[in-house]
Amino acid sequence: MRVLILAAMVPVVLAGVAPASADPDPSVLGYAPPFVDHVLWARWSEGNPLSSLRVYPTASGRAVSKRRGSPSPESDEAWAEVLALAPQADTPGMHDQFRCHWDFAEAAHPGKTSWNLEPWRPVVDDATMVATGCNPGGAPEPF
């Protein structure tokens, strides 16, 4: 009888226990999503058809992006946040520009208001992307 009562209690007791996770607690690491506050489509100037997607990172996004290097779960999460806000940004060139900004913007221009991605820029190799300051195929945006 005691075994039966104990067996009946185990699911009730375990229901209040948080599941184990292999992922570290973001609060322990000092950063957590969201990494993108908002995005805004803009035109370069009146009468100019060139558009730009301004990505406004959160403080957490800026902090974690300073860890430059290979793709990370945080950069993947941040890009997913961008796409949730601007699904039309889902192009190889836009993703490459985002990765460049993620990896280098805070080092090159700390606190830059927005990371600007342009759909009309060409897809280039990593070396060209970095050499052009994340703006291949033309000058950086005028804003």
C-alpha positions in Angstrom: 0.0 0.0 0.0 2.8 2.4 0.8 4.4 1.8 -2.6 1.2 2.6 -4.3 0.8 5.9 -2.4 4.4 6.8 -3.2 4.0 5.9 -6.8 0.9 8.1 -7.0 2.7 11.1 -5.4 5.8 11.1 -7.7 4.0 12.6 -10.7 2.5 15.3 -8.5 5.9 16.2 -6.9 7.7 16.1 -10.2 5.1 18.4 -11.8 6.5 21.3 -9.7 10.1 20.7 -10.7 11.5 22.6 -13.7 12.9 20.5 -16.5 16.6 20.1 -16.8 18.2 22.0 -19.6 21.6 21.7 -21.3 21.4 25.4 -22.1 23.0 27.7 -19.6 20.8 30.3 -17.9 21.1 33.5 -19.9 20.9 35.6 -16.7 24.0 33.9 -15.4 25.8 34.8 -18.7 24.8 38.5 -18.5 22.7 38.6 -21.7 19.4 37.3 -22.8 17.0 37.8 -25.7 15.6 39.8 -27.2 18.7 41.0 -29.0 16.8 43.2 -31.4 14.6 46.0 -30.2 12.9 46.9 -33.5 13.5 47.3 -37.2 12.5 50.1 -39.6 12.5 50.2 -43.4 13.8 53.5 -44.7 14.7 55.1 -48.0 18.0 56.7 -48.6 16.5 60.0 -49.6 13.4 61.4 -51.2 13.1 60.2 -54.7 15.9 57.6 -54.3 14.5 54.1 -54.6 17.3 52.5 -52.5 15.9 51.1 -49.3 17.6 50.1 -46.1 16.5 48.0 -43.1 17.6 49.7 -39.9 18.1 47.1 -37.2 18.1 48.5 -33.7 19.9 46.1 -31.3 19.1 46.0 -27.6 21.8 46.5 -24.9 21.9 42.7 -24.6 22.3 42.3 -28.3 25.2 44.8 -28.3 26.9 43.1 -25.4 26.7 39.6 -26.8 27.7 40.7 -30.3 31.0 41.9 -29.0 32.0 38.2 -28.8 33.1 38.1 -32.4 33.7 35.0 -34.3 31.9 32.0 -35.7 28.1 31.9 -35.8 26.6 31.5 -32.4 23.2 30.6 -31.0 22.8 34.2 -30.0 23.5 35.5 -33.6 21.0 32.9 -34.9 18.4 34.1 -32.4 19.0 37.7 -33.3 18.6 37.0 -37.0 15.4 35.1 -36.3 14.2 38.2 -34.4 15.0 40.4 -37.4 13.1 38.0 -39.7 10.1 37.9 -37.3 9.9 41.7 -37.6 10.8 41.9 -41.3 10.3 38.6 -43.2 11.3 40.2 -46.5 14.9 40.5 -45.2 15.3 36.8 -45.6 18.0 36.9 -48.4 21.6 35.7 -48.4 23.0 39.2 -48.8 21.0 40.7 -46.0 21.9 37.8 -43.7 25.6 38.3 -44.6 25.4 42.0 -43.8 23.7 41.3 -40.5 26.4 38.8 -39.5 29.1 41.4 -40.4 27.4 44.0 -38.3 26.9 41.4 -35.5 30.6 40.5 -35.5 32.2 44.0 -36.0 29.8 46.9 -35.5 30.3 47.4 -31.8 34.1 47.2 -32.2 34.3 49.6 -35.2 31.4 52.0 -34.1 30.4 51.3 -30.5 26.9 52.4 -29.8 26.0 53.0 -33.5 22.2 53.7 -33.4 21.3 51.1 -36.0 22.8 48.4 -38.1 21.7 49.1 -41.6 21.1 46.3 -44.1 20.4 46.9 -47.8 18.7 44.4 -50.0 20.3 45.8 -53.2 23.9 45.1 -52.0 25.6 42.2 -53.7 26.4 38.9 -52.1 30.2 38.9 -51.6 32.8 36.7 -49.8 33.6 37.4 -46.2 36.9 39.2 -46.9 35.1 41.7 -49.2 32.3 42.1 -46.7 34.7 43.1 -43.9 36.9 45.2 -46.2 33.9 47.3 -47.3 32.7 47.8 -43.7 29.7 45.6 -44.2 28.6 47.7 -47.1 29.6 46.0 -50.3 28.7 47.5 -53.7 28.5 51.1 -52.7 29.0 53.7 -50.0 27.5 53.4 -46.6 24.0 54.8 -46.1 23.9 58.5 -45.7 22.0 58.4 -42.5 
